[in-house]
Amino acid sequence: MFNRKMASSTDSSAAVDEEVRRLYERYQAAESDDERREIALEMGKLDGRRHSEIYEALENE
């Protein structure tokens, strides 16, 4: 049972890592400060989701 949780956690982390990579690439390619700001806000939302998943997992241990 523990291995399943770890595997699903790893799968989730890999998906988040891929999303972070895409956002970072978009940020680097952005041509305006407004565009970079919007992407940075998306990154912040993603980071918030990641932290809430971590806290939820800790509460369920």
Number of C-alpha atoms within 10 A of each C-alpha: 5 6 8 9 11 11 11 11 15 12 12 14 13 12 12 16 12 12 14 16 12 12 18 16 12 15 19 11 11 15 10 9 10 10 13 18 13 13 19 16 11 14 17 12 12 16 14 12 13 15 12 12 14 12 11 11 12 9 8 6 5
